[in-house]
Amino acid sequence: MYTDLQYRKMFRAIKNGMEVNDLCDLLSLKELEIYGLVEALNIRGYDISISEINDKKIICKKNIVRTTKHIKPEVEDLNHIKICVVSDTHLCTNIQQLGLLNEVYKEAYNRKIKTFLHCGDLLDGDFTKIRPDQNYQLFRRGFDEQTMYAVEMYPYIEGARTFFIEGSHDQTHVKNGGATPGLWISKLRDDMIYLGTPEAVIELGNVKIKMQHPGGGCARSLSYKPQIAIDEMDSNDKPNIFLQGHFHKSYGGVYRNVHFWLVPSFMNQSGFMKLNNLKSIVGAYFMDIYADKKGHIEYIDVDPFIYDKNDIDEYDYKHVKALKLTN
């Protein structure tokens, strides 16, 4: 007659001590139908009875008491995944912070991390048609110069791989000339794997991780944008971890059983951001993920590696050197 979900909703609607007549009105059922409903709920493991008190028929309801609980397994019995998460490097703008990105890759090397995730805007792109002032902020211009700068200068660690998506700045080269930077960078650098734009899903040890580079501005409530995105996800297709670039912020939480983070940048505060009172948080995340065989996360240790204003190098683009680490 009813689905399991409907039965659960009915059980929650019933209040202990409620009169049967009131329940009839609440559920739009006849008294005989209420008796049938109580019997059906009890068959499904609920505990409900009807007693007569002072000539009134009263519902007696007991909540289900769980006799078992989820016991987390020992860490050594789980799959351990170590990753470093970065975003918004905006290479080729004179406010890039490639030197600090190199420091993060060195730290990851020391931690024996071999997997890096980049959440978009690897390049600063070419917005000069709609933002003429950008031309004065670039020290490499056009598709060829910016793509080759990334190929030559993006940090390299022997045996490590950087999985990346494109953001709106990268995509300006597609809009201006039909050329995809991510595709060509991945062709010229075996350690850099292009996954698409503006989002992609990667599975590491059965842990599903979704990277996204959305549009729009950052909300005052940092949880708002990732929660809106997670609300749009189908229940059967949610990732275990959700990472958003673009906003240049550092924030994380859990929503609908999805662990989410806004990922910082490697770019100093731009003139546009100053005018709009927007900070550009610079840094990365080191993540130790412990998951079961199905990819369900049992433990997660996130170490935000955040830089402050004193760490910013205003002349990074003039003297930074390429990082190449071999075993």
Secondary structure, 3 states (H helix, E strand, C coil): CCCHHHHHHHHHHCCCCCEHHHHHHHHCCCHHHHHHHHHHHHHCCCEEEEEEECCEEEEEEECCCCCCCCCCCCHHHCEEEEEEEECCCCECECCECHHHHHHHHHHHHHCCCCEEEECCCCECCCCCCCCHHHHHCECCCHHHHHHHHHHHHCCEECCCEEEEECCHHHHHHHHHHCCCHHHHHHHHCCCEEEEECCEEEEEECCEEEEEECCCCCCCCCCCHHHHHHHHCCCHHHCCCEEEECCCCCCEEEEECCEEEEECCECECCCHHHHHCCCCCCEEEEEEEEEECCCCCEEEEEEEEEEECHHHCCCCHHHHCCCCEECC
